[in-house]
Amino acid sequence: MPRRIDISNCVGCGNCERVCKVGCITQLENKKRSINESVCVDCGACQMACPKKCISPNQ
C-alpha cells in the first residue's frame, strides 16, 4: 500500500524527497511534497525521514 503525505502538516523540508529510492515524491508550488502513489513501492524510507511524522500508509 503506497504512502501518503498529510500536506497540512508538511513543512517542506524535502527529507522525504531526498531519501525516496524511486523518485515518486515531488515538490509542490508551496514547497510541500506530494507522493505519486502509482509509483510508490511502499518502502517506508520517506516516513522514517519525516521530522513532522506527516507521512503514513494510505488506508
N, C-alpha and C positions, 0 to 999 in steps of 0.2 A: 504494500500500500504506500503510495507516494506521500511525501511530507507536504505541509502547508505552512505558510507564514501568516501570523496574525499581524497585518501591517499597522494596526493601530498601536502596537507595542514596539514595532521595529524602530530602531534609532539610526539606521542607515550606516552602520559601521563597516559592512562589507565582509566581515569574517566568514559568513556562510558562503558567499560567492567565491572567496579565495580557496576554501577547502573542498568545494564541490568537484568531484572527480569526473563528472560527465558534463559539466558546464550548463546545467539546467537552471541556474539562478541568474537573473538579470536585474539590473538597476532600473528603477522607475524614475520618472521626472523629479520626484521629491527625494531622491537618494535612497528611498526604501527599496527593499528587494522583493522579487516575485519568483515563484518556482513554476517551471513548466512541468506540470505533473505527468505529461505523456512521455517525458524524457527521464524523469527521476527514477533511480534504481533503488531508492529506499535504503541507502547505506547508513544514514543517521549521522554522518560527519557534520552536516550543517547544524543539526540540532545540538550536538555537543559543543560546537564552536560559538553558538549564540550567547552573548553575555546577558541578554534580556529574557532568555528562555521563551521566545515567542514562536518557535518552530516546533511543530508536533506532527504525529502521523495523521493523515487525512482520514477521518472516520465518517 
